[in-house]
Amino acid sequence: MIRFLVDETPIRVHTNMEHKGIPFPKDQPMGVYSSIWNADDWATQGGRVKTDWSHAPFIATYKAFEINACECPMSVAAMDNTKRCSSSSDDKKFWWDEPNLSVLNLHQSHQLMWVRAKHMVYDYCNDVSRFPITPLECVHHRHN
């Protein structure tokens, strides 16, 4: 499971569902990026909510930003990073390999549902105009 947390509150979760034919990024390094972009013709409640550009310039910043993961230097081959940053079933050397971290607990599930209900403006899983056929990961996602 890949979790994105803000102040210990889950805001996004990706569960490994490779057994259902859904790709999961487990064998390659990942990065986190943020950006501000104009999508008010489709992403903001189907274009009903427009960006108020009079508040520009918009700036995205992080305060006390922390990534707790296994660093994958670009100078190391991808396969070597995969081996270095994963544990065997017998050797649980990383905190994220603990079984209790493969699912959200009840409180975290409620937090995620609250975040989605109160703060999510756009969800591609519900965008039938862009995706007439529901993406496979959306069919199996428990938090929709």
Secondary structure, DSSP 8 states (H G I E B T S, - for coil): -EEEEETTEEEEEE---GGGT-----SS-----------TTTTTTTTTS---GGG-S-----SS----S----TTS-HHHHHHHT---SS---SGGGSGGGSS--HHHHHHHHHHHHHH----GGG-TTT-SS--HHHHH-TT-
